[in-house]
Amino acid sequence: MSKTVIVYWSASGNTETMANAIKEGAPSAELFSVSDITASTAAGYDNLILGCPAMGAEQLEEAEFAPFYEELKPALAGKNVALFGSYDWGDGEWMRNWAQDVKDAGANLVNDEGLIANNTPDDDAIAACKALGEKVAAL
């Protein structure tokens, strides 16, 4: 049986809400805030579900999440990866860029363009998060 981890960073709680909904869909997955897990520990999982909101000029959060991701990136080749996050402005460019970076690292991107929610996830976004969790849990 494959091991799944959900790792997220959240400032406003929106991405955390998404992470919790994904966990509902993947109850056997382990859930961590990025500050509570190292990249080397995360690299030991078969399936990684990574969440970060858009920050600044549509980029990953720079103090905690981006350094974690950069350290993890060399270990992504051949792994199943799913991405999610919330945003308040722009059109999701940060997620498209992140998804391409994950593909370029050799990972199997489970959700081709990532899962995004504008501000507080609505019922549709929560349902999509649960479905994403179910999809990854079935891998």
LINFEN-V403859 format. One record per residue. PSI is psi as a letter, one per 30 degrees, with the letter a starting at -180 (none if undefined). Layout:
BEGIN
((PSI) (PSI))
END
This chain:
BEGIN
((k) (l) (k) (k) (k) (k) (k) (l) (k) (k) (e) (f) (f) (e) (e) (e) (e) (e) (e) (e) (e) (e) (e) (e) (f) (i) (f) (f) (l) (k) (k) (k) (k) (f) (f) (g) (k) (l) (e) (e) (e) (e) (f) (f) (l) (e) (k) (k) (j) (k) (k) (k) (l) (k) (l) (b) (h) (i) (l) (l) (k) (f) (e) (e) (e) (e) (e) (e) (e) (e) (e) (e) (e) (f) (g) (f) (k) (f) (l) (k) (k) (k) (k) (l) (l) (l) (l) (f) (l) (a) (g) (g) (e) (e) (e) (e) (e) (e) (e) (e) (e) (e) (e) (f) (f) (g) (l) (j) (j) (e) (j) (e) (g) (l) (k) (l) (k) (j) (b) (k) (k) (a) (e) (e) (e) (e) (e) (e) (e) (e) (e) (e) (e) (e) (e) (e) (f) (f) (none))
END
